[in-house]
Amino acid sequence: MEHEKRANLTDELADFRALVRDFVAREVMPHHARWETERIVPRELWRKAGAAGLLGLNLPAAHGGGGIDDYRFNATLVEELARAGATGPGISVHNDVCAPYFVKLAADEQLARWVPGMVSGESICAIAMTEPGAGSDLRGMRTTATPTERGWKVSGSKTFITNGVNADLVITAARTDPAVGKGVSLFVIERGAPGFERGRNLEKIGMHAQDTAELSFDDVEVPRANLLGELGQGLAYLTRNLAQERLTIGVQAVAAAEGALRTTLAYVKDRAAFGQAIGTFQHNAFLLAELATEVKVARVLLDWAVAEHTDGRLSADVAAMVKLHTTEMQQRVLDRCLQLHGGYGYMAEYAVGRAWADARVQTIYGGTSEMMKLIISRSLGLQEDRTDGRLRG
Ligand SMILES: Cc1cc2nc3c(=O)[nH]c(=O)nc-3n(C[C@H](O)[C@H](O)[C@H](O)COP(=O)(O)OP(=O)(O)OC[C@H]3O[C@@H](n4cnc5c(N)ncnc54)[C@H](O)[C@@H]3O)c2cc1C
């Protein structure tokens, strides 16, 4: 729980953590309840995050990005937001999920066009893979990109897209080969492109400060200059980047569980029943001992995985293990913490109840727990592989 004391924490990381913590305390938490009601974070906050140096940490310095090639900075930012219980802004999707596609795939001309806005907060990013008929099995996606003289015409619809309402740059996966399951490519579709429409901001059971939208593309003209990477390599790119997305979800999971445990410990020491603090009943004390152990085990796994990833060694199957373990742990711990709060735990005004609802999606997005088990069992040589190795979420 004491992340400040971690042995490998460098001074720079400690300074960065202090900067993020201050930003979250000053610019995020005082407004978070309003954003939860409005179901979105105002664009102005993104510009403030940009001005504070929190956006595009890994984007190339030559184009104004942070130029940091150390995932621990990304993890620190995600952790501080999760620790505070902030579900918006969706910076982790912008920094940890979308930016790597630009770093690895974008040509110089594309970087020059897009990076400055991504760093300043003028251009908010989203990634659109999921469709109404294709989630776990992305090979079933039906959005198509048909060649034209200038590039492609994209048609189809996407759903559950994080930052979908606010997004200016949407990395959109579309089939460039008419055969289902083949030839997916990635395109950057920009706000205002004729035929690109956003649906409603979807009403979720948690993560209320985050906008999640349906997107539709009706013969959207996408110029050749907006193709990311090589034609037909989209599924391979998606697969490669999902390890970091899953690790980031793990970072959120452990930080949120640590936060809930801390709040619950304070609560059970204060709340009395039958003449004693409820935490001193042996059942509850033992339960909390178990929860603290679960959280610690997850923290050790996560810190190891973050170090592995920072050194470029985290494999897809181990990232799947991290996501599976940490997010299932988060839900078990959050559920028990809520129980220890009694009726107050069920009240939306208590942080633990909101965190419990926010946690529910963690075993679903970024690839469900079942998909994580498929990936892991395949790495053990146990799954009949009908997935072509392209499992995601
Ligand atoms: C809040 C939120 C934000 C999201 N953000 C994004 C985003 O930014 N971009 C994006 O592209 N997507 C996003 N998603 C989509 C998310 O990744 C998908 O919902 C997820 O991958 C599951 O797909 P699905 O909903 O179609 O479920 P399905 O694939 O229909 O799965 C339904 C159930 O069947 C199980 N199942 C499926 N196949 C198998 C199998 N072979 N064996 C066993 N069980 C199986 C699944 O595990 C699940 O329990 C988001 C979702 C949510 C809820």
The ligand as an SDF file (V2000), in Angstrom:
LIG
                    3D

 53 58  0  0  0  0  0  0  0  0999 V2000
  -17.4040    1.0130  -19.9320 C   0  0  0  0  0  0  0  0  0  0  0  0
  -16.8410    0.3420  -21.1370 C   0  0  0  0  0  0  0  0  0  0  0  0
  -15.8240    0.9650  -21.8630 C   0  0  0  0  0  0  0  0  0  0  0  0
  -15.3120    0.3570  -23.0280 C   0  0  0  0  0  0  0  0  0  0  0  0
  -14.3900    1.0390  -23.7750 N   0  0  0  0  0  0  0  0  0  0  0  0
  -14.0490    0.5550  -25.0080 C   0  0  0  0  0  0  0  0  0  0  0  0
  -13.2470    1.3340  -25.9030 C   0  0  0  0  0  0  0  0  0  0  0  0
  -12.7920    2.4260  -25.5680 O   0  0  0  0  0  0  0  0  0  0  0  0
  -12.9910    0.8360  -27.1360 N   0  0  0  0  0  0  0  0  0  0  0  0
  -13.4620   -0.3830  -27.5480 C   0  0  0  0  0  0  0  0  0  0  0  0
  -13.2010   -0.7710  -28.6700 O   0  0  0  0  0  0  0  0  0  0  0  0
  -14.2260   -1.1380  -26.7140 N   0  0  0  0  0  0  0  0  0  0  0  0
  -14.5400   -0.7030  -25.4630 C   0  0  0  0  0  0  0  0  0  0  0  0
  -15.3370   -1.4460  -24.6240 N   0  0  0  0  0  0  0  0  0  0  0  0
  -15.8410   -2.7350  -25.0900 C   0  0  0  0  0  0  0  0  0  0  0  0
  -15.3040   -3.9420  -24.3290 C   0  0  0  0  0  0  0  0  0  0  0  0
  -13.9620   -4.1420  -24.6400 O   0  0  0  0  0  0  0  0  0  0  0  0
  -16.1960   -5.1530  -24.6940 C   0  0  0  0  0  0  0  0  0  0  0  0
  -17.4490   -4.9290  -24.0650 O   0  0  0  0  0  0  0  0  0  0  0  0
  -15.6060   -6.4770  -24.2320 C   0  0  0  0  0  0  0  0  0  0  0  0
  -14.4660   -6.7910  -24.9810 O   0  0  0  0  0  0  0  0  0  0  0  0
  -16.6020   -7.6360  -24.3470 C   0  0  0  0  0  0  0  0  0  0  0  0
  -17.2170   -7.6570  -25.5900 O   0  0  0  0  0  0  0  0  0  0  0  0
  -18.8280   -7.7590  -25.6790 P   0  0  0  0  0  0  0  0  0  0  0  0
  -19.3740   -6.7150  -24.7850 O   0  0  0  0  0  0  0  0  0  0  0  0
  -19.2190   -7.7600  -27.0990 O   0  0  0  0  0  0  0  0  0  0  0  0
  -19.1720   -9.1590  -25.0310 O   0  0  0  0  0  0  0  0  0  0  0  0
  -19.2010  -10.5880  -25.7820 P   0  0  0  0  0  0  0  0  0  0  0  0
  -17.9770  -10.7740  -26.5910 O   0  0  0  0  0  0  0  0  0  0  0  0
  -20.5220  -10.7370  -26.4500 O   0  0  0  0  0  0  0  0  0  0  0  0
  -19.1390  -11.5810  -24.5300 O   0  0  0  0  0  0  0  0  0  0  0  0
  -20.2730  -11.8600  -23.6840 C   0  0  0  0  0  0  0  0  0  0  0  0
  -19.8540  -12.8950  -22.6670 C   0  0  0  0  0  0  0  0  0  0  0  0
  -19.4670  -14.0940  -23.3480 O   0  0  0  0  0  0  0  0  0  0  0  0
  -18.1780  -14.4850  -22.9310 C   0  0  0  0  0  0  0  0  0  0  0  0
  -17.4740  -15.1410  -24.0320 N   0  0  0  0  0  0  0  0  0  0  0  0
  -17.3090  -14.6980  -25.3180 C   0  0  0  0  0  0  0  0  0  0  0  0
  -16.5620  -15.5740  -26.0100 N   0  0  0  0  0  0  0  0  0  0  0  0
  -16.2500  -16.5890  -25.1550 C   0  0  0  0  0  0  0  0  0  0  0  0
  -15.4950  -17.7960  -25.2710 C   0  0  0  0  0  0  0  0  0  0  0  0
  -14.8660  -18.1200  -26.4010 N   0  0  0  0  0  0  0  0  0  0  0  0
  -15.4030  -18.6020  -24.1580 N   0  0  0  0  0  0  0  0  0  0  0  0
  -16.0020  -18.2590  -23.0120 C   0  0  0  0  0  0  0  0  0  0  0  0
  -16.7140  -17.1430  -22.8460 N   0  0  0  0  0  0  0  0  0  0  0  0
  -16.8350  -16.3000  -23.8980 C   0  0  0  0  0  0  0  0  0  0  0  0
  -17.5040  -13.1800  -22.5360 C   0  0  0  0  0  0  0  0  0  0  0  0
  -16.3940  -13.4190  -21.6690 O   0  0  0  0  0  0  0  0  0  0  0  0
  -18.6490  -12.4700  -21.8340 C   0  0  0  0  0  0  0  0  0  0  0  0
  -18.7760  -12.9320  -20.5200 O   0  0  0  0  0  0  0  0  0  0  0  0
  -15.8160   -0.9030  -23.4460 C   0  0  0  0  0  0  0  0  0  0  0  0
  -16.8090   -1.5350  -22.6810 C   0  0  0  0  0  0  0  0  0  0  0  0
  -17.3250   -0.9290  -21.5510 C   0  0  0  0  0  0  0  0  0  0  0  0
  -18.4220   -1.6240  -20.8050 C   0  0  0  0  0  0  0  0  0  0  0  0
  1  2  1  0
  2  3  1  0
  2 52  2  0
  3  4  2  0
  4  5  1  0
  4 50  1  0
  5  6  2  0
  6  7  1  0
  6 13  1  0
  7  8  2  0
  7  9  1  0
  9 10  1  0
 10 11  2  0
 10 12  1  0
 12 13  2  0
 13 14  1  0
 14 15  1  0
 14 50  1  0
 15 16  1  0
 16 17  1  0
 16 18  1  0
 18 19  1  0
 18 20  1  0
 20 21  1  0
 20 22  1  0
 22 23  1  0
 23 24  1  0
 24 25  2  0
 24 26  1  0
 24 27  1  0
 27 28  1  0
 28 29  2  0
 28 30  1  0
 28 31  1  0
 31 32  1  0
 32 33  1  0
 33 34  1  0
 33 48  1  0
 34 35  1  0
 35 36  1  0
 35 46  1  0
 36 37  1  0
 36 45  1  0
 37 38  2  0
 38 39  1  0
 39 40  1  0
 39 45  2  0
 40 41  1  0
 40 42  2  0
 42 43  1  0
 43 44  2  0
 44 45  1  0
 46 47  1  0
 46 48  1  0
 48 49  1  0
 50 51  2  0
 51 52  1  0
 52 53  1  0
M  END
$$$$
